[in-house]
């Protein structure tokens, strides 16, 4: 792990993912009877990786360019951009939780499973700006005006 970290200048998160992946390979090999020893990744201490980079927030101009360039995906892009919800929360949005002015986050979909939102604050209603409301209302209309079920 030390040589991987030095050679590739990876973040701590990436190094943790590599360790987990290698551990999984050894667990699988044990189950298959290929390896009959303890998992060598168990006691590996992760080396210090480089700090994670800053996240980037798109400007309104960049969001507008994306919406215009990708019409079939414009609703999901707009919901992601204008609400700031997490990916799992985006997957779990329901029509019954949208009233034209706000969206209530009631679930998060992770690996096909519906879970509670990550934090208590995540459950707070998310305000919907007029531009997003127009896109959601149009999407709902084109989808046959469903009263419930997944929005996107």
C-alpha positions as CSV (number, residue, x, y, z in Angstrom):
1,X,0.0,0.0,0.0
2,X,2.9,2.3,0.7
3,X,4.4,1.9,-2.7
4,X,1.0,2.3,-4.4
5,X,0.4,5.5,-2.4
6,X,3.9,6.9,-3.3
7,X,3.8,6.0,-6.9
8,X,0.4,7.2,-7.8
9,X,-0.2,10.1,-5.3
10,X,-3.6,8.9,-4.3
11,X,-6.1,10.3,-1.8
12,X,-6.8,8.5,1.5
13,X,-10.3,7.6,0.3
14,X,-8.9,5.9,-2.9
15,X,-6.3,4.0,-0.8
16,X,-9.1,2.8,1.5
17,X,-11.1,1.6,-1.6
18,X,-8.1,-0.3,-2.9
19,X,-7.6,-2.0,0.5
20,X,-11.3,-3.0,0.6
21,X,-11.1,-4.3,-2.9
22,X,-8.0,-6.4,-2.2
23,X,-9.6,-7.7,1.0
24,X,-12.6,-8.7,-0.9
25,X,-10.5,-10.6,-3.4
26,X,-8.8,-12.5,-0.6
27,X,-12.2,-13.3,1.1
28,X,-13.4,-14.7,-2.2
29,X,-10.3,-16.7,-2.7
30,X,-10.7,-18.2,0.8
31,X,-14.4,-19.1,0.0
32,X,-13.2,-20.8,-3.2
33,X,-10.5,-22.8,-1.3
34,X,-7.7,-21.2,-3.3
35,X,-6.2,-19.5,-0.2
36,X,-6.2,-21.2,3.2
37,X,-4.6,-18.5,5.3
38,X,-5.8,-15.4,7.1
39,X,-6.7,-12.4,5.0
40,X,-3.4,-10.4,4.6
41,X,-5.3,-7.1,4.2
42,X,-6.8,-7.3,7.7
43,X,-3.9,-5.7,9.5
44,X,-2.7,-3.4,6.7
45,X,-2.4,0.2,7.9
46,X,-3.3,2.7,5.3
47,X,-0.5,5.2,4.5
48,X,-1.3,8.9,4.6
49,X,-2.7,9.9,1.2
50,X,-3.0,13.3,-0.4
51,X,-5.9,15.4,0.8
52,X,-9.1,15.2,-1.2
53,X,-9.6,18.0,-3.6
54,X,-12.3,20.7,-3.3
55,X,-15.7,19.9,-4.7
56,X,-16.9,22.1,-7.5
57,X,-20.3,23.8,-7.7
58,X,-21.6,24.5,-11.2
59,X,-22.5,28.1,-12.0
60,X,-26.0,29.0,-13.2
61,X,-24.6,29.6,-16.6
62,X,-23.0,26.1,-16.7
63,X,-26.3,24.5,-15.5
64,X,-28.2,26.4,-18.2
65,X,-25.8,25.2,-20.9
66,X,-26.2,21.6,-19.7
67,X,-30.0,21.9,-19.6
68,X,-30.0,23.2,-23.2
69,X,-27.5,20.6,-24.5
70,X,-29.2,17.6,-22.9
71,X,-33.0,18.0,-23.3
72,X,-33.9,14.4,-22.6
73,X,-32.0,14.5,-19.3
74,X,-32.9,18.2,-18.5
75,X,-35.3,17.4,-15.7
76,X,-32.9,15.2,-13.7
77,X,-30.1,17.6,-14.3
78,X,-32.2,20.5,-13.0
79,X,-33.4,18.6,-9.9
80,X,-29.8,17.7,-9.1
81,X,-28.5,21.1,-9.7
82,X,-31.3,23.2,-8.1
83,X,-31.9,21.1,-5.0
84,X,-28.5,19.8,-4.0
85,X,-29.9,16.5,-2.9
86,X,-27.6,13.4,-2.8
87,X,-27.7,10.9,-5.6
88,X,-29.6,8.3,-3.5
89,X,-32.1,11.0,-2.5
90,X,-32.5,12.0,-6.1
91,X,-33.3,8.4,-7.1
92,X,-35.9,8.2,-4.3
93,X,-37.9,11.3,-5.1
94,X,-41.6,10.6,-5.2
95,X,-44.4,12.6,-6.8
96,X,-46.5,12.5,-3.6
97,X,-43.7,14.5,-1.9
98,X,-43.8,17.3,-4.5
99,X,-46.4,20.0,-4.1
100,X,-45.2,22.5,-6.7
101,X,-43.3,24.6,-4.2
102,X,-41.1,22.1,-2.3
103,X,-40.0,18.5,-2.3
104,X,-39.9,16.4,0.8
105,X,-37.1,14.0,1.0
106,X,-38.5,10.8,2.5
107,X,-36.1,8.1,1.3
108,X,-32.8,7.4,-0.3
109,X,-32.3,4.6,-2.8
110,X,-28.9,2.8,-2.5
111,X,-28.1,-0.3,-4.4
112,X,-31.8,-0.8,-5.1
113,X,-32.9,-0.5,-1.5
114,X,-35.1,2.3,-0.1
115,X,-33.4,3.7,3.1
116,X,-34.0,6.6,5.4
117,X,-32.3,9.8,4.3
118,X,-28.7,10.1,5.5
119,X,-29.3,12.8,8.1
120,X,-32.2,14.4,10.0
121,X,-31.6,17.6,8.0
122,X,-31.9,15.7,4.8
123,X,-35.5,15.1,5.6
124,X,-36.3,18.8,5.6
125,X,-38.4,20.0,2.7
126,X,-36.3,21.4,-0.2
127,X,-37.6,24.6,-1.8
128,X,-38.3,24.4,-5.6
129,X,-37.4,27.5,-7.7
130,X,-39.8,28.5,-10.5
131,X,-37.5,27.2,-13.3
132,X,-37.4,23.7,-11.7
133,X,-41.1,23.7,-10.9
134,X,-41.9,24.4,-14.7
135,X,-39.6,21.4,-15.7
136,X,-41.1,19.1,-13.0
137,X,-44.7,20.1,-14.0
138,X,-43.9,19.5,-17.7
139,X,-42.2,16.1,-16.9
140,X,-45.2,15.1,-14.8
141,X,-47.6,16.0,-17.5
142,X,-45.6,14.1,-20.2
143,X,-45.6,11.1,-17.8
144,X,-49.4,11.0,-17.6
145,X,-49.8,13.1,-14.4
146,X,-49.0,10.4,-11.9
147,X,-50.1,11.2,-8.3
148,X,-47.5,9.0,-6.8
149,X,-44.4,6.9,-7.6
150,X,-40.9,7.9,-8.6
151,X,-40.5,11.3,-10.2
152,X,-37.5,10.6,-12.4
